[in-house]
């Protein structure tokens, strides 16, 4: 792909703590508009990989490029405002209304109040929450699924080109989770956002991904489409595919 279609690039990236590498020798690109799912077991290094993108971690070796520029050369605040971030515990401010939570980054960016309100209402509508009903509520008045939708709306508020999502739907019940996964996939395709999504759930990866990156022992061992993933002979991808088939066989 041409250089201008690459949103994020990892070049020989290793990140160590106490001289122990958490991820090693990562070399891959994330293309604009794709949904890349980082899949792996707990402790494999997938969240560490994600945190290297928005400079919550800085590579011990190598470099991560955002928009063609190494993250170490970006002003951290400017970099993070270009990257929406959604986590499992949505991190909503409990004493702020939904409207104020979603409008937080645009307010920091100096948007006018009327502009912020229009954007907030538009986004709540987009994530399936009626603004008339939800804008003035507080987080404690929302269900888990509703909080997660507000978290997604907040991450999209300043229209960042890249969205990072760290197991955001993990705490939801299975029905709500599937509904939000499907809605989010529709949203991602509609908005054309570049999304990096961390999960240990193979079914979730198959619902959301345009490509899957499998991380095992801190290394990226498989990177490809769903078909390429299914056909991979790496023992770890075989284990995940077997898990997926077992789940389907029990239905």
Protein Blocks (a to p, Z undefined) as FASTA:
>chain_A
ZZklpfbdcehiacdeehiafbghiacdddehiacdddddehilpmmmmmmmnopaccfb
dcddeehiafklpcfklmmmmpccddfblopafkbcfklmmmmmmmmnopafklmmmmmm
mmmmmnopafklmmmpcfklpcfklmmmmmmmmmmmnopabdcdehkllmpcfklmmmmm
mmmmmmmmmnopacddddfbfklmmmmpmbdcddeehiafbgcdfklmmmpcbfklmmmm
mmmmmmmmmZZ
